[in-house]
Amino acid sequence: MNRFLWPLGIFVVLAGFLFAGLYLNPREVPSPLIGKPVPAFSAPQLADPGKTFSPADMKGKVWLVNVWASWCVSCRQEHPLLVELGKSGVVPMIGLHYKDERDAGLKWLAQHGDPYLLSAHDRDGRVAIDFGVYGTPETFIVDKAGVIRYKHTGPLTPEKLRDDILPRVKQLEAAT
């Protein structure tokens, strides 16, 4: 009798895990960096390779990091929303130009608009690896102390921006 209960028990546990998985959002990829400082890096700026960008340049500000590339189809989908957000001046955005040629990125921004305060050029993807990036686009919210507070994987939508991103930015702006 006992030999039948063990397989049945294991089956019930596995079925429970599989059933719970039906309610998970595959777009929500948890980040181990939430609540931790932005990875330390210094990367050349896309528009001016003689200048660099590092997170220390944004100390004391709430800011967004948006990982993008000219070859990224989903980046094209969210880009008009980012251009609007950039024009509003609600929050400074830093682009992280990921695994792409410099000229392709510059041409893409000239053609589609440049919403970023600046874009750091991450040609080999090392900075993105330190951020735990799975793909493009990904967007991070960083607080005034340089701590990552939120990560969104995939293209931003007007609803995500309105209901999630902007309220978090306002909350962090109000925090001392």
N, C-alpha and C positions, 0 to 999 in steps of 0.2 A: 504493500500500500504506500509506504514511504517513498519508494522509487518513482511513483507516479506524481507525487506531490511536488517534488523538486522541479521537474520540467514544467509542470503547470505554473508553479510560482514564478519561475524565470520568464515564462511566456507572458504572464500577467504584467510583470514589471516592464518588460520590453514593449508590450502593447501600450502601456501607460505612457512611456517616453515617446513613442511614435505618435500617439494621440495628442500629447501636449505640443509636439512639434508642428502640428497642423495649425496652431494658433500663433506661431512665431512669424515675424515679418522678415523675409529673407534679405530685405534691403537694409535692415538694421544690424550692422556688424559692430559688435562692441569693440571699443578701443581701450587697451590697457593704459593709454596715456591720459585718459580723462582724470583730472585732478593732479596731474604732474606738470612740471615746467616744460615749456616748448623746448624741443631738442636744440642744443647749441649748434649753430652753424654760421658760416659766412659764405654767401654765394654771390657771384657776379650778377649785376642787374641786367635784365634782358635788353633794355634800350641803351644802356651805357655800360659795356663790359669793364670799363676802367673803374667803375664804382661798385661797391659791394653792399649787400644788405645782410643784417643779422637781427635776430629778435630783440637785441638790446636797443635797436633803433626805435622800437615801439613801446619801450618801457613807460608805464604810466597811462597807457591808452588801451581801451578795449578795441580789438581788431579782428578781422576775419582773414583766414588764409584759405584761398581757393586754388586747388590743384587742377591744372588744365593743360591741354595740348591742342595744337592745330589739327591733329589727326583724330581727335576725340569727337565722335558723333554726338554723344550726350552733352558734351561741353557746348556744342553749337545750339542745342536745345535750350539750355539754361542761360546762355549768354545775354539775350535781350533783357532778361530779368536783372542780371548783374549790372548791365549798363544803366538801367533805371535806378538801381540801388546806388551805384556810383555817383550818378548825377544828384541824388538826394542829399548826399553828404552825411547820412545818418551814422555810418560807421566806416572807418578806413578799411580798405581791402588790399591785401597783398596777394598777388598772383604767384603761384609756384609753377613755373613753366616746366613741365615734366617730360623727360625723355624725348625731346624734340629739337629740331634744328633751330638755331637763333633766327635765321632769315624767315623761316616758315612761321614762327611765332610773331615776329614783327609785322609780316604781311597780313597775317590773320587778324591781329589787333587793328591794323590800319583799315582793313576791310569791314570788320564787324563792330568796331568801337572798342575803346580801352577803358574799362571801368575801374582799373586798379590805380592805387597810389603809385605802385611800381610792381614789376614782376621780377622775381628772382629766377635766374636761369639754372635749372637743375638737369643739365644734359645727360648725366649718367644715372640719375635717379637716386643718388645716395641720400639726399636730404629727405626725399619722400619716404625712403625706407625707414629713416629715423622717426618719421611721423607715423609709421605704420600704415602707409597708404596701400590699399589693395588695388586701386585703379582710378581712373579719372571719370568724372569729376568727384572730388571730395572737398568738403568745406569744414573748417574748424573755427570755433570761437575761442579767442584767447583773452583772458582778463588783464587788468591793469598790472598785475604782478607777473605776467608772463606765464600763467598757468592755463593749460588747455581745459576748457569747461564743457565743450560740446563738439561732437563730430557728426556730420551728415554725409552718408555715402550715396552717390548718385546725383542726378541733376536736381537742383532746387526747383521748387514749384512756387507759384504765388501763395498758395495755401501754407506751405512749409515755412516760407519767409514770414508771412503775416502771423501765423499761429505759434511758431516755434522759435525761429531765429531772432526776429526783432524784439519780442518780449524778453528773451534771454539777454540780448545786448543792452536793452534799457535797464534791466535789473542789475546787470554788472556795472553799467555806467553810474547808477545811483549808489552802488556800494562804495565805501571809502577805501 
